Amino acid sequence: MFSLSRLFRPSFTQTRLRSQLAPRQVKYIKRHKGVIPIPIGGSTSGTTLTSSAQWGIRIKSTGVRLTAKQLTTAEDVIKRKLKDVVKGGKVWLRVFPDIPVCIKGNETRMGKGKGTFEFWATRVPVGRVIFEIGGKDIREELARDILRQAASKLPTKMEFISRDTPPRLGNLVLYPPKPVKRIAEESVPSVDHGQIAGALATQPTTSSKTTNI
């Protein structure tokens, strides 16, 4: 018999606090593990800072899957250090964990479906900006120290960037092309043909002797 439950399948919802990094609602709670995206299409979006940020960190080594707990821990470090040093500083998180990760227990036989939901994560490729700070004029040495402590909480190698840092395409840093130095054309003095003709006319002519044999 046809049932209406097949048409109206309720999506997965859970209680999410304001401080938690988790989507409000997803259609399917179980998804494939997937792979880390590799930026091979030529797009450099997400590898530079936004207009409102001054400093940031981005992934330097290979891509990685970051969990919501790791991102929350690093964000708390930045907020705590900024509060002690600069008043009015802001933090921006450029990635969001929206991929559900399911894990099966140890020593479990194969089969019987996928494991239960454990945590939220996100797949981040190399070169992607993770955190940005700004809002107030923050000195570079303070920003480096704050972001260094936050990067130590993440399971990958990060690099410190600023507004002048060029974009990144995978492991390749795209520096702007250097301006071509054009050699200035040497000014050639103008030639007065009248003076040349007069100089030739004043020169003595040499008479050539002809000998008859």
GITA-V733709 format. One record per pair of residues at least 24 apart in sequence whose ideal C-beta (glycine too) atoms are under 8 Angstrom apart, sorted by the first residue. I is the first residue (numbers start at 1). J is the second residue. If there is no record, write none. Layout:
((I	J) (I	J))
This chain:
((19	72) (20	68) (20	72) (21	68) (21	71) (21	72) (21	93) (21	96) (21	97) (21	120) (22	68) (22	97) (22	120) (23	96) (23	98) (23	120) (26	98) (26	100) (29	100) (29	117) (30	100) (30	102) (30	114) (30	117) (31	99) (31	100) (33	101) (34	99) (34	123) (35	123) (36	62) (36	63) (36	64) (36	65) (36	123) (36	124) (36	125) (37	63) (37	123) (37	125) (38	63) (38	125) (38	170) (39	125) (39	126) (39	127) (39	169) (39	170) (40	170) (42	169) (43	169) (44	127) (44	167) (44	168) (44	169) (44	174) (46	94) (46	127) (46	128) (46	129) (47	127) (47	128) (47	129) (47	167) (47	168) (47	169) (48	129) (48	161) (48	165) (48	166) (48	167) (49	129) (49	132) (49	161) (49	162) (49	163) (49	165) (50	92) (50	132) (52	90) (52	92) (52	134) (52	135) (53	92) (53	132) (53	133) (53	134) (53	163) (54	133) (54	134) (54	137) (54	138) (54	143) (54	162) (54	163) (55	132) (55	133) (55	134) (55	138) (55	140) (55	143) (55	144) (55	147) (55	160) (55	161) (55	162) (56	94) (56	129) (56	130) (56	131) (56	132) (56	133) (56	147) (56	160) (56	161) (56	162) (57	129) (57	130) (57	131) (57	147) (57	150) (57	151) (57	158) (57	159) (57	160) (57	161) (58	127) (58	128) (58	129) (58	130) (58	158) (58	159) (58	161) (58	168) (59	124) (59	125) (59	126) (59	127) (59	128) (59	130) (59	156) (59	157) (59	158) (59	159) (60	126) (60	156) (60	157) (60	158) (60	159) (61	126) (61	156) (61	157) (62	126) (62	156) (63	123) (63	124) (63	125) (63	126) (63	128) (64	124) (64	154) (64	155) (64	156) (65	121) (65	122) (65	123) (65	124) (66	95) (66	97) (66	121) (66	122) (66	124) (66	130) (66	154) (66	155) (67	97) (67	101) (67	119) (67	120) (67	121) (68	97) (68	119) (68	120) (68	121) (69	119) (70	153) (70	154) (70	155) (71	95) (71	97) (71	122) (71	130) (73	153) (74	130) (74	131) (74	150) (74	151) (74	153) (74	154) (75	131) (75	150) (77	146) (77	149) (77	150) (77	153) (78	131) (78	133) (78	146) (78	147) (78	150) (81	145) (81	146) (81	149) (82	133) (82	138) (82	146) (85	138) (85	142) (85	146) (86	136) (86	138) (86	142) (87	136) (88	135) (88	136) (89	133) (89	134) (89	135) (89	136) (89	138) (90	133) (90	134) (90	135) (91	131) (91	132) (91	133) (92	131) (92	132) (92	133) (92	134) (93	130) (93	131) (94	128) (94	129) (94	130) (94	131) (94	132) (95	122) (95	124) (95	128) (95	130) (96	122) (97	121) (97	122) (98	122) (99	123) (125	170) (126	168) (126	170) (126	171) (127	167) (127	168) (127	169) (127	170) (129	161) (130	154) (130	158))
